[in-house]
């Protein structure tokens, strides 16, 4: 059985956030199936090459969000 996405995010968020342009991670859905969402300022081929396609059995979906600022 796969671990919960929350556990995967806890385990991998720091390493994902260390990549340039990554501003967040979240639980998401892709075609109705749970996935790991990686939020980036700007999507590039170089960044896509550094991100995994899946983490511990969950698809990784990259979403261009722009810069995120606290209100």
C-alpha positions as CSV (number, residue, x, y, z in Angstrom):
1,X,0.0,0.0,0.0
2,X,1.3,3.5,-0.9
3,X,1.9,6.0,1.9
4,X,-0.4,9.0,2.2
5,X,0.5,12.0,0.0
6,X,0.9,14.1,3.2
7,X,3.7,11.7,4.3
8,X,5.4,12.0,0.9
9,X,5.1,15.8,1.0
10,X,6.7,15.9,4.4
11,X,9.5,13.6,3.3
12,X,10.3,15.4,-0.1
13,X,9.2,19.0,0.1
14,X,12.5,20.3,1.4
15,X,14.4,18.8,-1.5
16,X,11.9,20.0,-4.0
17,X,11.9,23.5,-2.6
18,X,15.7,23.6,-2.9
19,X,15.2,23.6,-6.7
20,X,15.2,27.0,-8.4
21,X,11.8,28.4,-9.2
22,X,9.9,25.9,-6.9
23,X,7.7,27.9,-4.5
24,X,5.5,25.2,-3.0
25,X,4.1,21.6,-2.9
26,X,0.6,20.4,-2.4
27,X,-1.8,17.5,-2.6
28,X,-3.6,17.6,-5.9
29,X,-5.6,15.5,-8.3
30,X,-4.8,14.6,-11.9
31,X,-7.6,13.0,-14.0
32,X,-9.4,12.2,-10.7
33,X,-6.4,10.5,-9.1
34,X,-4.5,11.9,-6.2
35,X,-1.1,13.4,-7.1
36,X,1.7,15.5,-5.8
37,X,1.6,19.1,-7.2
38,X,4.7,21.1,-7.4
39,X,4.2,24.9,-7.8
40,X,6.8,26.8,-9.7
41,X,7.3,30.5,-10.5
42,X,8.1,29.8,-14.2
43,X,8.2,26.5,-16.0
44,X,11.3,25.7,-18.0
45,X,12.7,22.6,-19.7
46,X,15.7,22.7,-17.4
47,X,13.5,22.7,-14.3
48,X,11.3,19.9,-15.7
49,X,14.4,17.8,-16.2
50,X,15.2,18.2,-12.5
51,X,11.8,17.2,-11.2
52,X,10.7,13.6,-10.8
53,X,7.8,12.2,-12.8
54,X,6.5,10.4,-9.7
55,X,7.2,10.2,-6.0
56,X,6.6,6.9,-4.2
57,X,3.9,5.8,-6.7
58,X,2.1,9.2,-7.1
59,X,2.3,11.2,-10.3
60,X,4.0,14.6,-9.9
61,X,2.2,17.4,-11.7
62,X,4.0,20.7,-12.2
63,X,1.8,23.9,-12.0
64,X,3.1,27.3,-13.0
65,X,1.8,29.6,-10.3
66,X,4.0,32.7,-10.4
67,X,5.6,34.0,-7.3
68,X,3.7,33.4,-4.1
69,X,3.7,36.1,-1.4
70,X,2.3,36.0,2.1
71,X,-0.6,38.4,2.6
